[in-house]
Amino acid sequence: MSTPASTPTSRRGQITQTYQMAKRSDPRLGWIILGTFVVGAAVGFGLMSLIPGDGVLSLVISIVAAFMVGILCALLVFGRRAQKAAYTQMEGQPAAAAGALQMLKRGWKVDPVVGFTKQQDVVHRVVGPPGIVLVGEGSSQARVKQLMLNERKKHERVAYGVPIHEIISGRGEGEVPLPKLVRHVQKLGRSVKPAEMTDILQRLKALDAQRGKLPLPKGPIPTSMKGMRSQQRGR
């Protein structure tokens, strides 16, 4: 018998962990969330007061609606600020883009660190509607470009005809900043149908089997975004 993918307790734990993580770089987060709740509740109560009605029932409905609007506004603000805080904390870490790419939802397959140099330059791979997306990051754009060129050639041999896109994550010229990475990947278009994904992934398995075990960058690959993605998907 399988166990549920998530429970209310685990979701509360994820929210608590995300809040603690975000508060480290956003000390005013608690007050901002509280203020948003109060303002949202006041607006909700005011709007409900415009609806004709008398008596206790009307008051109760207005209070409940105010509470729900306040909670919704607070959660929206919390999600945005927590995401911003996560990007701030991840940026500059080895393989930070791998953590950001975890925000991609169903229909995308993310493989962190398919290419690596001893100087901590890395290439991650994403397979999705645009085809194959190689995402590079490192301290030297020239080294990253060479690493991505090598990876492109390897992928072209096993995935002939599949569109291959190249992105460098960073703050340099021609690079995509970490907070904009996921949106940039999602805007690459749709060249691959869901039914074709299985064939592409099978062909890439042959490539990955030839690599052996890759030496990962020092320190853990950031995973701060995983909990946030699970919350967004209701897990």
N, C-alpha and C positions, 0 to 999 in steps of 0.2 A: 504494500500500500504506500503510495507516494505521499510525501509531506507537502503542505502548502508552500508556495514559493515565497510567501511573506505573511507576516502576522502583524496585528496592530502594535504589538510590543516592539518588533523589529523596526517597523516604520518610525515609531517614536524614537527609537535609538538612533536611526539614521538622521532624523531631524535634529536631535540633540547634538550629534557629532558634527553635522553640517553647521549648526549655529555656533558651536565652540570654535570650529575652524575659522568661520567668517569673522567672529568677534576678535580674533587675534590681530587681524589687519583692519578691522572696522570697529573700534571700541565703542562707538556711539550706536551700534546696531540695535541694541535693546530699546533704547529711548526712541529711535526712529520708528521701529516696528510698533511700539506702544502709541506713539503720536499718530501714526498712520491709522491704527485701529480706531482711535478716538475720533479722528476726523471723518473716517469712513462711516463709522456708526452714527455720527451726528448727521451726516448727509443722508444716510439711509433712513433715519428716523424722520428727518425733515420731509423727504420725498413721500414717505408713507402717510405723513400727517396731512398731505394735500388731498389724499383720497377720502371722499366723504364717508363718514361712519361715526357712530357714537358708542359709548359704553366701554366696559372693561375689555371685551373681545377685541375691539379696534386698537386699544392701547397695547394689549398683549401682542397682537400681530405686528404693530409698529416696533415694539422692543425686540421681538425675534428677528424681524427683517433688518433692524439696525445692527444687531449682533452679527448676523450672517454677512452683511455688507462689510462691516468692520474687519471680520476674519478674512474675507476674500481679499480685501485691499492689503491687509498686513501680510498675507501669504505671497501676494504678487511682489510686493516690495522686498520681502525677505528673500525670495527666489532670485531676484535680479541682483541684489547686493551680495548674496552668498556666491553667486556665480562670478561676479566681478572679483570678489575676495579670493576665490579659488584660483582664478587666472593670475592674479597678482602674486600669490604665493608660489605657483608653479613656474611662472616665467623665469627663465634663467637656469632652471634645474636641468640636469641631463635628461634627455628624452621627454621633455615637458609636453611636446606635441602629442605624444601617445596618450597622456592623460586627457587632453582636450578632445581628442578624436573619440574617446569613449562616449561622448555626448551624442554621437550619431546613433539613430534609433534603428528599428527593424528594417531590413533590406540592405544593410551595410555590414561588411565583414572587415574588421580592423585587425591587422597583424603588426604588433609593435616590433621594431628593430629587426627588419629583414636584411639590413646592411649595416656595417659597423666598422669604424677605424679605431686605431689605438689612441687617436687624439680626441675621442668621444664624439665624433661625427656619426650621425645615425640616419637611417632611412626607414620609415614606416610605410606599410602598404594598406591601402583601403580599396576594397572591391565593392562596387555599388552601381547605381544607375548610369554614372558617367563612363564606367569601365574600370580600369585600374588607375588608381591615384597613388603616386609615390610622393611621400612627404618627407623632406629632408630638413635637418637642423644640425647646427654645430657652430664652432667659433670661427671657422674660415669658410666663406662662401665658395671660394675656389675649390677647396677640398670636397665640400658638400656636393657641388655641381659634378665633380669627377666621379664621386661615389654614386650619385644618381644616374649618371651616364652609364656606368658599369651595370647598375641594377636594371636600367631600361633595356639594355642589350640582352640580359639574361631573360627578362620577362617577354621580350619580343620573340625569342626563340621558342618558348613553350605556349605563348598566348598570341599566336599570329592572327592579325586582323582585329584584335581587341584594342580599342582606344586606350592610350596610356598618357596620363597627365602628370606633370611634375610641378611640385610646389615646394618652396623653401620657406620654413616658418622662422620668423625673426623680425627685427626692427630695422634691418638694413634696406638699401635701395632694391626694389623689386621683390622684396620679401613680404610675407603675409603675417601681420602681428598675431600672436597666439589668441587673443579674444575674438578675432575675426576669422580664425582658421576654419571652424566648422561650417559657418555660413558660406565661406568661399568654396569649400568642397561641395556643398549642397547646390551651389549655383552653376556647377560645371555642365549641367545639362543631362539629358537622358539618351544614352546610346545603346544601353544593354537592357534587354527585357528580363524580368524576374526568372523566367524559365531558362535563360542562358547562363544565369549565375552559377548553377550547379556545375555545368561543363567547365566554366572558367576556373572555378575553385578546384576541380579535380585536376586540371592541367597544372595549376600552381602547386599542388601537392607534390608533384614530381620534381619541381624545381626546389621546393623546400627540403625534400628528402636528400638532395645532393649537397646541401649546405653543411649538414652536421650541426653540432651545437655551437651557436654563436656566443662569443663572449659579451655579456651585457655590460652597459655602462655602470660605473661605480655608483652605488646608491640605488634606492628603489625607483622604479618608474612611477611617476606621480599617478595616483588613482583617486584624487579628491573628487573628480567629476563623476565617478561611477555611482556613488550614493545619490547624487543629485539626479542622475539619469534614471535611476531606479524609482525615485520618488515621482518624477515626471510621468513615468509609465505606470505608476500605481502599484509597483512591486513592493 
